[in-house]
Structure formats: structure tokens, C-alpha cells
Amino acid sequence: MLQQREKMQPKRANEGGRKLLMGMTSRTIYANSSLDGLLDALSKSQFRCLFEPVISILHIESNAKKNNGKSSGFTTEKQEIFTQCRANATEVSRKGIKHLDAAKQHLEELRNQEIGLDKKIEDMKLMWEANGSNLKAVLQVHPALVEDLFPRRKAETSAAADRLDEHKVEREGSLKTFLKHANTHLSRGREHEKIATDARALIKNYKALLTG
């Protein structure tokens, strides 16, 4: 009977370790599905201390099968590890719930700060209506700005074009005279430039004779 009990203890411990591991895994999956930021809130060391004891239990169970005489010590050590695992799981769950509550509160604050599209459209509509009213007020004060200025400018431009057409012969004659005078001044300028060049060459020759 004693040997059978010792054989049953590793088996029960193995089943208990698996159940605890499945429970902690399901809690972790539920927390991750609630919010992706949970992994950022919980450090890697906390997850390591959460799952390493379970791995240690499985390792101890394997050694216990080889040495049934130490089953009593294994049971005590197993209970201590289970207690530590429960404490770690409780701490992880508490921090996860705290992080979820903080995230929900932050999302609620962001939602309260949002400005609806209808509100923006209404504000823009009011702004355009105000600008339209201001423009109408300006046009009422200065009606000649639109009714008189542009037609008068158009009439003056047309009159100037008509005068150019009426004095076409005189305009062409004036242009020819201007071009003639321009060519005369250009020719004189070239002659003066040539004279200046010759003068510089002459001065250079005199200097060469004097210094030679």
C-alpha cells in the first residue's frame, strides 16, 4: 500500500501542475485578448517567476519517479512551489486588472475630448455666413467699386487702343525715326571706341620708345 501511495503521489502532483499551468495560461490569454498593452505592464521577470516553478515541479516529479523514497520531501516541496505559484498568479492577475482599468479610463478620457464632425461642420458654416455678411456690408458701403470702376477701366483701355489704330502712320514714322537715331548713336559710339583703342595703342608705343 505504501508503494502504491508513493506511486500515486507523483501522478497526482503531475495532474495538479498541469491544471495550475492551464489555469494560469487561460488567465494570461484572457488578459492579452482584453488589451495588447498588458504585456508591456508586466515585466518578463514576473512571467519567468510565474512559470519556472511549474517547470521545476515537472522536473522534480521526473526525479521522484526514479526515487520513491523521497516522496515525502517532494510533497512538501511541491506544496511550497504551488503556494508560490498561486501568489505569483494572483499578483500578475491583480496588476493585469489594474492596467486594464487604467487603459479603459484613458480611452474614456480620449473619447470625451473628441469633437464630432457635425460640430466642425456647424462651426465652418457659421464662419462662412459671417464672412458673407461682412462682404455684403463692404459692397453696400462702396457700390461703385464693382458697378463703376471696372466698366470705366474697360472703356479707357478701349479708347487707348482706338487712338493707336487712328495714328498708325504717325506711330510707324516715329518708330522709324527712333531707329534711325539709335543707329546713328550706335555708329558714333563704335567710332569713339575705335579712336580710344588707337589712342591707347599710341600711348603704349610712346612709353616703349621712352623707356627703351
C-alpha positions as CSV (number, residue, x, y, z in Angstrom):
1,M,0.0,0.0,0.0
2,L,2.8,2.4,0.8
3,Q,4.5,1.8,-2.5
4,Q,1.2,2.3,-4.3
5,R,0.6,5.7,-2.5
6,E,4.2,6.8,-3.4
7,K,3.5,5.9,-7.0
8,M,0.2,7.8,-6.9
9,Q,1.7,11.0,-5.5
10,P,3.9,11.9,-8.5
11,K,0.9,11.2,-10.7
12,R,-1.4,13.5,-8.7
13,A,1.3,16.1,-8.5
14,N,1.7,16.0,-12.2
15,E,-2.0,16.4,-12.8
16,G,-2.1,19.3,-10.3
17,G,0.8,21.0,-12.0
18,R,-0.9,20.7,-15.4
19,K,-4.2,22.1,-14.0
20,L,-2.4,25.0,-12.5
21,L,-0.5,25.7,-15.7
22,M,-3.7,25.6,-17.7
23,G,-5.4,27.9,-15.3
24,M,-2.6,30.5,-15.4
25,T,-2.3,30.2,-19.2
26,S,-6.1,30.8,-19.6
27,R,-5.9,33.9,-17.4
28,T,-2.9,35.2,-19.4
29,I,-4.7,34.6,-22.7
30,Y,-7.9,36.4,-21.4
31,A,-5.8,39.4,-20.2
32,N,-4.0,39.5,-23.6
33,S,-7.2,39.4,-25.5
34,S,-8.6,42.2,-23.4
35,L,-5.8,44.6,-24.2
36,D,-2.4,44.2,-26.0
37,G,-0.8,46.6,-23.6
38,L,-0.9,44.1,-20.8
39,L,2.4,42.6,-21.9
40,D,4.0,46.0,-21.5
41,A,2.7,46.4,-18.0
42,L,4.0,43.0,-16.8
43,S,7.8,42.5,-16.7
44,K,9.5,39.5,-18.2
45,S,10.9,38.6,-14.8
46,Q,7.3,38.2,-13.4
47,F,6.4,35.8,-16.1
48,R,9.6,33.9,-15.6
49,C,9.0,33.6,-11.8
50,L,5.4,32.5,-12.6
51,F,6.3,29.6,-14.9
52,E,9.7,28.5,-13.7
53,P,8.3,26.9,-10.6
54,V,5.9,24.8,-12.7
55,I,8.8,23.6,-14.8
56,S,10.7,22.8,-11.6
57,I,7.7,20.7,-10.4
58,L,7.7,18.7,-13.6
59,H,11.4,18.1,-13.2
60,I,11.1,17.1,-9.6
61,E,8.3,14.7,-10.5
62,S,10.5,13.1,-13.1
63,N,13.2,12.6,-10.5
64,A,10.7,11.4,-7.9
65,K,9.7,8.5,-10.1
66,K,13.2,7.3,-10.0
67,N,13.5,7.7,-6.3
68,N,10.2,6.8,-4.5
69,G,11.9,7.0,-1.1
70,K,11.9,10.8,-1.2
71,S,8.2,11.2,-1.9
72,S,7.5,12.8,1.4
73,G,10.1,15.6,0.9
74,F,8.8,16.0,-2.7
75,T,5.3,16.5,-1.5
76,T,6.4,19.3,0.9
77,E,8.5,21.0,-1.7
78,K,5.6,20.6,-4.2
79,Q,3.2,22.3,-1.8
80,E,5.6,25.2,-1.3
81,I,6.0,25.7,-5.0
82,F,2.3,25.5,-5.6
83,T,1.8,28.2,-2.9
84,Q,4.4,30.4,-4.5
85,C,2.8,29.9,-8.0
86,R,-0.6,30.9,-6.6
87,A,0.8,34.0,-5.1
88,N,2.6,34.9,-8.3
89,A,-0.6,34.2,-10.4
90,T,-2.6,36.4,-8.0
91,E,-0.1,39.3,-8.3
92,V,0.0,39.0,-12.1
93,S,-3.8,39.0,-12.3
94,R,-4.0,42.0,-9.9
95,K,-1.6,44.0,-12.0
96,G,-3.3,43.0,-15.2
97,I,-6.7,44.1,-14.0
98,K,-5.2,47.4,-12.7
99,H,-3.6,48.0,-16.1
100,L,-6.9,47.2,-17.9
101,D,-8.8,49.7,-15.7
102,A,-6.2,52.4,-16.4
103,A,-6.4,51.8,-20.1
104,K,-10.2,51.9,-20.0
105,Q,-10.0,55.2,-18.1
106,H,-7.5,56.6,-20.6
107,L,-9.7,55.6,-23.6
108,E,-12.7,57.2,-21.9
109,E,-10.8,60.5,-21.5
110,L,-9.8,60.4,-25.1
111,R,-13.4,59.8,-26.2
112,N,-14.6,62.7,-24.1
113,Q,-12.0,65.0,-25.8
114,E,-13.2,64.1,-29.3
115,I,-15.0,66.8,-31.4
116,G,-17.8,65.5,-33.6
117,L,-17.9,66.0,-37.3
118,D,-21.3,67.7,-37.1
119,K,-19.8,70.3,-34.6
120,K,-17.0,71.1,-37.0
121,I,-19.4,71.5,-40.0
122,E,-21.6,73.8,-37.9
123,D,-18.6,75.9,-36.9
124,M,-17.5,76.2,-40.6
125,K,-21.0,77.1,-41.7
126,L,-21.2,79.9,-39.1
127,M,-17.8,81.2,-40.2
128,W,-18.8,81.3,-43.9
129,E,-22.0,83.0,-43.1
130,A,-20.2,85.7,-41.1
131,N,-17.7,86.3,-44.0
132,G,-20.6,86.6,-46.4
133,S,-22.3,89.2,-44.2
134,N,-19.1,91.2,-44.0
135,L,-18.6,91.1,-47.8
136,K,-22.2,92.3,-48.4
137,A,-21.6,95.1,-45.9
138,V,-18.5,96.3,-47.7
139,L,-20.2,96.2,-51.1
140,Q,-23.1,98.2,-49.8
141,V,-20.8,100.9,-48.5
142,H,-18.8,101.1,-51.7
143,P,-21.1,100.1,-54.6
144,A,-19.0,102.0,-57.2
145,L,-16.1,99.6,-56.6
146,V,-17.9,97.0,-58.7
147,E,-20.5,98.9,-60.6
148,D,-18.3,101.8,-61.9
149,L,-14.6,101.0,-61.6
150,F,-14.3,98.0,-63.8
151,P,-16.5,99.3,-66.7
152,R,-14.7,102.7,-66.6
153,R,-11.3,100.9,-66.8
154,K,-12.5,98.8,-69.7
155,A,-13.7,102.0,-71.6
156,E,-10.3,103.7,-71.0
157,T,-8.4,100.7,-72.3
158,S,-10.6,100.5,-75.4
159,A,-10.1,104.3,-76.1
160,A,-6.3,103.9,-75.9
161,A,-6.4,101.0,-78.4
162,D,-8.6,103.1,-80.8
163,R,-6.1,106.0,-80.6
164,L,-3.3,103.7,-81.5
165,D,-5.2,102.5,-84.5
166,E,-6.1,106.1,-85.6
167,H,-2.4,107.3,-85.6
168,K,-0.9,104.2,-87.1
169,V,1.0,106.1,-89.8
170,E,2.4,108.6,-87.4
171,R,3.4,105.8,-85.0
172,E,5.2,103.9,-87.7
173,G,7.0,107.1,-88.7
174,S,8.0,107.8,-85.1
175,L,9.4,104.3,-84.8
176,K,11.5,104.6,-88.0
177,T,12.9,108.0,-86.8
178,F,13.7,106.5,-83.4
179,L,15.5,103.5,-85.0
180,K,17.5,105.9,-87.3
181,H,18.7,108.0,-84.4
182,A,19.5,104.8,-82.5
183,N,21.7,103.5,-85.3
184,T,23.4,106.9,-85.6
185,H,24.3,107.0,-81.9
186,L,25.5,103.4,-82.1
187,S,27.8,104.2,-85.0
188,R,29.2,107.2,-83.2
189,G,29.8,105.0,-80.1
190,R,31.7,102.5,-82.2
191,E,33.8,105.2,-83.8
192,H,34.7,106.7,-80.3
193,E,35.6,103.2,-79.1
194,K,37.9,102.7,-82.1
195,I,39.5,106.1,-81.5
196,A,40.1,105.3,-77.8
197,T,41.6,101.9,-78.7
198,D,44.0,103.6,-81.2
199,A,44.9,106.2,-78.6
200,R,45.7,103.5,-76.0
201,A,47.9,101.8,-78.6
202,L,49.7,105.0,-79.4
203,I,50.4,105.8,-75.8
204,K,51.7,102.3,-75.3
205,N,54.2,102.8,-78.2
206,Y,55.4,106.2,-76.9
207,K,56.0,104.6,-73.5
208,A,58.0,101.8,-75.1
209,L,60.1,104.4,-77.0
210,L,60.8,106.4,-73.9
211,T,61.7,103.5,-71.7
212,G,63.8,101.9,-74.5
